[in-house]
Amino acid sequence: MTPEKIHLIMFMGQSNMAGRGTAEQAPAVPDGTGYEYRAVTAPDCLFPLTEPFGKEENNIAGVYEPGMKTGSMVSAFVNAYVEETKVPVVGVSCSKGGSAIAEWLPGTPYYRDAVCRMKRCEAFLKKQGILIVHRFMVWCQGCTDGDLHTNPEVYRIQTADIIQAFQKECGIEKCFLIQIGNHRDDPDLYLPVQEAQLRLAEQEPDIIMVSRQFASFAERGLMKDEFHYCQEGYNLVGAEAGRNAGRYVTQIK
């Protein structure tokens, strides 16, 4: 059944947005509440949202990581978000594991791919007569910049530049930011990026921090390797972020 109105959300970032979990352990998304728009592989229809979200969305000229997306936080996010807003979500995947912030700057292949996917989705929805009530993005990225020791102020400025450019090109209203966690074996390695993300949310009114829970998962045993989380972890963060984003949206109607 085609929805009459939706919230359009682009899910962007690196591997912990793409999802390295176990799809079978992710929550099911109830019929009629969440859809995936596959801008690369099937741009003429909507699919019920399932995990692994974005698995087949590989563009050799942009975001390309075949076989890497195995289970994400997106289903949990959408379930919690729709519970708050009562409006279905159409999600678009554009996330690439191991990507540094400089690789997402305006004009780069990843950025151009994201814009193309968003605009293609919007054109499809309009053609189908589906009302787009809100347009948002969810962003989770930064571990690679921690590994590279990117200057935190450079990281903050470049992230703001990407989000602001994407807002202008695609009509995005707000960016819901999910703070990165810690390296499992080097607890202090990602602290400068985490702090830069906090400053970003404090200084930019259109960037809303919706979860900081990843930072607790190393101590809680919810990591599957040095960088990534088990599906339980993705489910927890997705639910928290979706709930906080949904509550925020209900206040701006």
C-alpha positions, 0 to 999 in steps of 0.5 A, a space after each residue: 500500500 502506497 503511503 499518502 504522506 511521509 517523512 523523507 530521511 537520508 541515512 549517511 556516514 560510515 560503517 556504523 551507520 551502514 551497519 555491521 551487525 546481524 540483520 536477523 537480530 534487528 527489529 521488524 518494521 511494521 507494514 506501512 510504517 517504513 520504506 526503503 527507496 533504492 535510488 541505485 538499484 530500483 529507482 521506480 518503486 518503494 520497498 518495505 524497510 528491512 535489514 540489511 538496509 541499503 545492502 544492494 545500493 552500490 554505485 561504482 562512481 560513489 558509495 560502493 561497498 558490496 557485501 559489507 552492510 549486514 545489519 544496521 540501526 535504521 530499522 530500530 530508528 524508524 520504529 521509534 521515530 514513527 511511534 512518536 510522529 505517527 507518520 511513515 518514513 521513506 529512508 535512503 541509504 548513502 553510507 560508506 565504511 572507512 570514509 573520512 570527513 574529507 571524502 564527503 565534502 561538497 564536490 566529492 563522489 560520495 557527496 554527489 552520490 548522496 545528492 543524486 540519491 536524495 533528488 531521485 527519491 524526491 522526484 519519484 515521490 512527487 511523481 507518485 503523488 506522495 506528500 513529503 512532510 519533512 526532509 531530514 538526514 541522520 549522520 554518524 561518522 568520525 571513527 576514521 578521522 579519529 584513526 587519522 588524528 584529524 584536527 578536531 576543529 577542521 573536523 567540526 568545520 568540514 562536517 558543518 560545511 557538508 551538512 549545510 551544503 546538503 541542506 541547500 541542495 536537497 532541502 534538508 531541514 535538520 541533521 540528526 547527529 549520532 555521536 561516535 563511540 570509542 575504539 575498543 582497545 584505545 579508549 581515548 583515541 576518538 575523544 577529540 572527534 566526540 568533543 568536536 561533535 558536541 561543539 558542532 551540535 552546540 553551535 549549529 542550530 540545525 544539527 541535533 544530537 540524538 544519541 551519545 550511547 555508542 560511547 558506553 558500549 566498549 565497557 558494556 561488551 556490545 562491540 564485535 571488534 575494535 570499531 563496530 557494534 553487535 546488533 543489540 548495540 545498533 538496536 539500542 542506539 537506533 531506538 534512542 536516536 529515533 525516539 529523540 528525533 521523533 520527539 524533536 519533530 513533533 515539537 516543530 510541526 
